[in-house]
Structure formats: C-alpha cells, structure tokens
C-alpha cells in the first residue's frame, strides 16, 4: 500500500531538504530549461498519474462505471492503474523490464511535491513488477516544488509539458488527444454552451499550446480552429457512444478514429433544407438517419475494400465534384436503396444488441460482454453490408453514366443546332478542322447512343 498524501509530502520534503542528491536532470519547466537535482526516493512514496495521456480513456471508462480510482485508499485501484499502464505498451514495457534487470534505472523520473508521478509512470510501473533480487525499493527522481493537491489543472499542465517534452508520444492512443484537450480547455476556464459552442479558447491559448504544441499554428485563429475541431470530435465520440448504447464506455472507440475523421466534415456540411453536397434539399430526419447508419457502420468497423477503395467512404465523405451524385447519401437513388435495405437487413441485428445498462444488470463483466456483442455484430453484418454497399455503388455509377450521356447528347445537339441549315452538307472537305470536329462528334454520338440503348434495354 502506498503512503497517503500527508505521509508522501513529509517523506519527499525530508529527502529534498536533506540535500543528499544523487545526480541531476535537465527538464523544461515554465518555459525554461533547468538543471534539477535528483534524489533516491522510496517506491511507496509516490502514486501513479491517472491523468496520463496513455491511459486517460481507460481510466475514464473505469471511473464512469465503477467510481473513482483512489490509489491511497484501495490497493486494487493502484493495481488497476498499473495494469492500464502496462497494457498501453506491452512491448516497450517488456523492453524496459529487461533493461532495468540488466542495467538498473537509466533515466530519472519527475514527481510533484506530494508524490504524483508526472514523468516516468511506465518506469515505476515496471520497477514495481520486478521480483526477487531485481525488485528495487528506491528509484531516482526529480522532486518538484509544485503540488498536485487535488488541483487537476496543475497536474494536467505539468504532465503535458514534461511528458510530451521528455517521452515519446507514440504510445498515446489515437483517441486520447481529444479527451486530453477537452480536459485542459475546461480546467483552464473555457466554457461550452448548450449548443456545443465554445468561448474563452483564445484567452487560454498560450497556456494550452505550451502544454500541447500540436496546436501551434501560423495564426491565433488557425490554432483556435484546430482546437475547436478536436473538441467537436470529442462531442461526436460522446454522441456515438450514446446512440450505440454504450454511454461513457470510451474504450469502445478503440480503432475507430478513421471513421470519425471521415465523418466530421460531412456532418458540418449537410444542413436541413439545403442541397449543398446533395442532389436534393435535405430533410432533418434523413440527416439524422444517415448519421445513425454511419455510426453503426463504424461500430461494425466495416471497410468494404482496401486503401482509397474502402466502400464505407462513399457514404461518409461528402461529394464535392458532382453535386452529391457520387455519394451514397447525396445521391437520392442510392440513398433510398440503402435506407430500405438497411431497415430490412441490418436493423433487426441492431435490435438484438443489449444496452450497456442491461449488461450491467445481467453480467458480471459488462465491459467484456459489450465487446463480445460488438464482435458478434461485426461478423453478422459483414456480409449484408458488403452487398448493400456494392449495390449502392453500382446505382451511383449507373446514375452518373446516364447523366453524363444525357449531358453529352445535349452538347451534341447544341453544337449541331449552330450549324447553318443552308450550309452544304457535309461541309467541304478542304475545311479539315471543321471536318474533324464533325467526325469526332459523330463518333461521340455513336458511343452515346450505345449507352442510351443499354439503359433503355434494362427498363
């Protein structure tokens, strides 16, 4: 069991004021590079940083379901957080364990004055998992003057500045950054109103970009726009989880970021009673239905192809070139087909899914059960979705080819109508350019007539 907060403060203060440093470490703090002393500290005098970006979504999910993870009062909470840290990068953690056995600790950690690790969660996790003669009782760390003291803002800023500056970010999960910027924005004082609009982002921009350099753009407005886009993504995540019957289960977003990246621009573009990116004026109800279908296609993690040929994108991504005709939602014929097939073949499978609330009452491990149900859902809908998407794609291709043929025929007619009716027909052969134009036009008309014949024949 780790020491409580009062015990940790006293222990670390005594060590730091004792002046028995064992080395030093360069860190960037408050915008300055500083050389700070390192000390030998007992492993039980620190606790893990559960706000760490590598494990944030797992911690949030667990706390949404089971309440706060309090490491001081519950050894199981400490073990749970340790498991999250270990699982976040098993390969690297195994390498760290091997290095610790062979060479001992090579890089110092960083902890607050009240013993919260803000740099070195993985190293401490690995040290505590060592056994026998390899298991250390002390570790080397910088002791900061700042205390966490329950002030989330202090911990967030320290963790972001130190962790992002010292450790590689490659271990951070794809979705962590969206919850990370939300936590920072709220804790620094930005507000979100009932319409999901944010205010105060410019006021906290300097602090936020210091913690998260990825938002440093060429202008303030560009930085704010990038932040707002990630905050909208977080809202989209929450909407998805609510609609797919797993509110607060953030781990259900794993491996789905790409779908949301494709979806968000279209959601921002489709407006009720407007025909932007569609071949008709869209109704609010059909936009809502389209979003629902996109969410369940995401839950199914349906691809329908490889690379740029992934079929799901023809439903998610808006069509900017053909007035919506090349998109499965923007094209009315394709959309009506898809909606009908969805209701007949996919919705009955969706209806069989349990809500997380139901699983909490009926199973011992609802989080595992919701994942099991999702895996079964993915297998059940793979075949039907493949057929629906391929047929919807064929409808789009046929519609575009038909319209293209009609447009070419109209162009041909317009061209012919400009020819002087009294002109000798065919034109004199010495006008080579004119003769070539007529020849090309005739050839195009022949091709168009063949396409039209195929269309009429199938009616």
LINTA-V111522 format. One record per backbone hydrogen bond with DSSP energy under -1.0 kcal/mol. CO is the residue of the C=O (numbers start at 0). NH is the residue of the N-H. If there is no record, write none. Layout:
BEGIN
co->(CO/CO)
nh->(NH/NH)
END
This chain:
BEGIN
co->(3/4/5/6/7/8/9/10/11/12/13/18/22/24/26/28/31/33/35/37/38/40/41/43/46/48/51/54/55/56/57/58/59/60/61/62/67/69/73/74/75/76/77/78/79/80/81/82/83/85/88/89/90/91/92/93/94/95/96/97/98/99/108/109/109/110/111/114/115/118/119/120/121/122/123/130/131/136/138/139/140/141/145/147/149/150/151/152/153/154/155/156/157/158/159/160/161/162/168/174/175/176/177/178/179/180/181/182/183/184/185/190/192/196/198/203/204/205/206/207/211/212/218/219/220/221/222/223/224/225/226/227/228/229/230/231/232/233/234/235/236/237/238/239/240/241/244/245/247/248/249/250/252/255/256/257/258/259/262/263/265/270/273/274/281/282/283/284/285/286/287/288/289/290/291/292/293/294/295/296/297/302/305/306/309/310/311/311/312/313/321/323/326/329/330/331/332/333/334/335/336/337/338/339/340/341/341/345/346/349/354/355/356/357/358/364/365/366/367/368/369/370/371/372/373/374/375/376/380/381/382/383/384/385/386/387/388/389/390/391/392/393/394/395/396/397/398/399/400/401/402/403/404/405/406/407/408/409/410/411/412/415/419/427/429/430/431/432/433/434/435/436/437/438/439/440/441/442/443/444/445/446/447/448/449/450/451/452/453/455)
nh->(7/8/9/10/11/12/13/14/15/16/17/20/37/35/33/31/28/26/24/21/140/138/44/2/116/51/54/58/59/60/61/62/63/64/65/66/69/73/77/78/79/80/81/82/83/84/85/86/87/88/92/93/94/95/96/97/98/99/100/101/102/103/141/117/118/143/114/46/111/109/123/124/125/126/127/133/134/42/40/108/38/110/112/150/151/154/155/156/157/158/159/160/161/162/163/164/165/166/171/178/179/180/181/182/183/184/185/186/187/189/188/198/195/192/190/207/208/209/210/211/214/215/222/223/224/225/226/227/228/229/230/231/232/233/234/235/236/237/238/239/240/241/242/243/245/244/355/248/249/251/252/253/255/259/260/261/262/263/266/267/269/273/281/277/272/286/287/288/289/290/291/292/293/294/295/296/297/298/299/301/300/311/308/309/312/313/314/315/316/327/324/326/330/278/334/335/336/337/338/339/340/341/342/343/344/345/346/349/350/352/358/359/360/361/362/368/369/370/371/372/373/374/375/376/377/378/379/380/384/385/386/387/388/389/390/391/392/393/394/395/396/397/398/399/400/401/402/403/404/405/406/407/408/409/410/411/412/413/414/415/416/418/422/430/431/434/435/436/437/438/439/440/441/442/443/444/445/446/447/448/449/450/451/452/453/454/455/456/457/458)
END
